[in-house]
Every structure is written in C-alpha cells, then in structure tokens.
C-alpha cells in the first residue's frame, strides 16, 4: 500500500499521482488549480530544477485533458516561463503593462515616502527620484 498505511511520508510522485486521481474523479464541478508566482520557483540548481518539475507537473495535468479542470498560473514574464506557457495557453492575461497597476504602485510609494518622518525631510526631487526608481524597478509587482 502507498506510504505503508501512513507510516511514511509520500514522495513527490505519490502526491502527483494522488492529485491526478482526485482531478479525474467523474461528475465533479469545475476545479481550479492555481500556481502563484512561478517565477519565484528556483531555476538554477538541481537536475531537473524545481521550476522544470513544475513545468512537468503542468504538462502532465494538461495532458489529462479534463474538461472541468482550469489551470491558472501567475508569474513575472521571464523568458523561459513565457516560452513554456505560450505553447499551452488558451487564454493569456498580462498585467505588467497595465497603467492602473503602475498607478497603484506609484500611489503606494508616494504614501510611504511622504509619511516617513526621515524621508519627509528630504528635498522633493530626491523623494520623487525614489518613487520613480522604485516604480520602474517594481516591474508590475
């Protein structure tokens, strides 16, 4: 029996197989699988890397072709992630270039900079430089 009736921890493979079986249960409503911040998954050590393991999992889930399963993945638009997702996606939404998001970031930065007692003593142009630089480096996040 898998995991010796609870006496040992399941392996990654055991957990993935369990997920596939649960998703394949017939006559259930829509199921949403959300993978948030894929770009934060390491991509630089191990064979395969942690990110490549996630890619494999997503490939496996998509290949099941379960009509009630929806997969949503959020990430910064890194090259390898974009390349991977573009071949799988049926619907893509990018918020990185949305003006409203940039405005929200700038409004938040202004509030923080203007309410900080130390920064409040800075010259206006220095405070604005901090806001502009951080908003640009935020890359939509």
C-alpha positions as CSV (number, residue, x, y, z in Angstrom):
1,X,0.0,0.0,0.0
2,X,1.2,3.5,-0.7
3,X,3.0,5.1,2.2
4,X,2.7,1.9,4.3
5,X,-0.7,3.0,5.7
6,X,0.6,6.3,6.9
7,X,3.9,5.2,8.4
8,X,6.0,7.1,5.9
9,X,5.8,10.4,4.1
10,X,4.6,10.2,0.5
11,X,7.0,11.0,-2.3
12,X,6.5,13.8,-4.8
13,X,5.5,11.2,-7.3
14,X,2.9,9.7,-4.9
15,X,1.4,13.2,-4.3
16,X,1.3,13.9,-8.0
17,X,-0.4,10.6,-8.8
18,X,-2.9,11.3,-6.0
19,X,-3.6,14.8,-7.4
20,X,-4.2,13.3,-10.9
21,X,-6.7,10.8,-9.5
22,X,-8.6,13.4,-7.5
23,X,-8.8,15.6,-10.5
24,X,-10.1,12.7,-12.7
25,X,-13.0,11.9,-10.4
26,X,-16.1,11.9,-12.6
27,X,-19.1,14.2,-12.2
28,X,-17.5,16.9,-10.2
29,X,-17.9,20.6,-10.8
30,X,-15.1,22.9,-12.2
31,X,-11.8,22.6,-10.4
32,X,-9.3,25.4,-10.4
33,X,-5.6,24.7,-9.9
34,X,-3.7,27.9,-9.1
35,X,0.0,28.1,-9.3
36,X,1.1,31.5,-8.0
37,X,4.4,33.2,-8.5
38,X,6.0,30.6,-10.8
39,X,8.9,33.0,-11.3
40,X,9.8,32.6,-7.6
41,X,10.4,28.9,-8.1
42,X,14.2,28.3,-8.3
43,X,15.6,27.6,-11.8
44,X,19.3,27.3,-11.1
45,X,20.1,24.2,-9.2
46,X,19.2,20.5,-9.4
47,X,18.6,18.2,-12.3
48,X,15.8,18.8,-13.0
49,X,15.4,22.2,-11.5
50,X,12.4,22.9,-9.2
51,X,10.9,25.1,-12.0
52,X,11.3,22.3,-14.5
53,X,9.5,19.9,-12.1
54,X,6.6,22.4,-12.0
55,X,6.6,22.5,-15.9
56,X,6.4,18.7,-15.9
57,X,3.5,18.7,-13.5
58,X,1.6,21.3,-15.5
59,X,2.3,19.3,-18.7
60,X,1.0,16.2,-17.0
61,X,-2.2,17.9,-15.8
62,X,-2.8,19.5,-19.2
63,X,-2.3,16.1,-21.0
64,X,-5.1,14.6,-18.9
65,X,-7.5,16.8,-20.9
66,X,-10.0,17.1,-18.2
67,X,-12.7,19.5,-19.4
68,X,-13.7,20.6,-15.8
69,X,-10.1,21.5,-14.8
70,X,-8.9,25.1,-15.2
71,X,-5.2,25.9,-14.5
72,X,-4.2,29.5,-13.6
73,X,-0.5,30.3,-13.4
74,X,0.8,33.7,-12.3
75,X,4.3,34.9,-12.9
76,X,6.5,37.7,-14.0
77,X,7.1,37.3,-17.7
78,X,10.5,35.6,-17.6
79,X,11.7,34.2,-20.9
80,X,11.6,30.5,-20.0
81,X,8.2,30.8,-18.4
82,X,6.7,32.7,-21.3
83,X,8.1,30.2,-23.7
84,X,6.7,27.3,-21.7
85,X,3.2,28.9,-21.2
86,X,2.8,30.1,-24.7
87,X,2.6,26.6,-26.1
88,X,0.0,25.6,-23.5
89,X,-2.3,28.5,-23.0
90,X,-5.7,29.1,-24.4
91,X,-6.1,32.4,-22.7
92,X,-3.4,34.8,-21.5
93,X,-3.8,38.0,-19.4
94,X,-0.8,40.2,-18.8
95,X,-1.0,42.9,-16.1
96,X,2.6,44.0,-16.4
97,X,1.8,46.8,-18.9
98,X,-1.5,47.9,-17.3
99,X,-1.5,51.6,-16.4
100,X,-3.8,51.1,-13.4
101,X,-1.4,48.8,-11.8
102,X,1.5,51.2,-12.3
103,X,-0.6,54.0,-10.8
104,X,-1.4,51.9,-7.7
105,X,2.3,51.2,-7.2
106,X,3.2,54.9,-7.5
107,X,0.3,55.9,-5.2
108,X,1.5,53.4,-2.6
109,X,5.2,54.6,-2.9
110,X,4.1,58.2,-2.6
111,X,2.2,57.4,0.6
112,X,5.1,55.6,2.1
113,X,7.7,58.2,1.2
114,X,5.6,61.1,2.3
115,X,4.5,59.6,5.6
116,X,8.1,58.6,6.6
117,X,9.5,61.2,9.0
118,X,13.0,60.8,7.8
119,X,12.2,61.0,4.1
120,X,9.8,63.9,4.7
121,X,12.9,66.0,5.4
122,X,14.4,65.2,2.0
123,X,14.2,67.5,-0.9
124,X,11.2,67.0,-3.1
125,X,13.3,66.0,-6.1
126,X,15.0,63.3,-4.0
127,X,11.7,61.9,-2.8
128,X,10.4,61.9,-6.4
129,X,13.6,60.1,-7.6
130,X,13.0,57.3,-5.0
131,X,9.4,57.0,-6.1
132,X,10.3,56.9,-9.8
133,X,13.1,54.5,-9.4
134,X,11.2,52.0,-7.2
135,X,8.1,52.2,-9.5
136,X,10.3,51.4,-12.5
137,X,12.1,48.5,-10.7
138,X,8.9,47.1,-9.4
139,X,8.2,45.6,-12.9
140,X,4.5,45.5,-12.2
141,X,4.8,43.7,-8.8
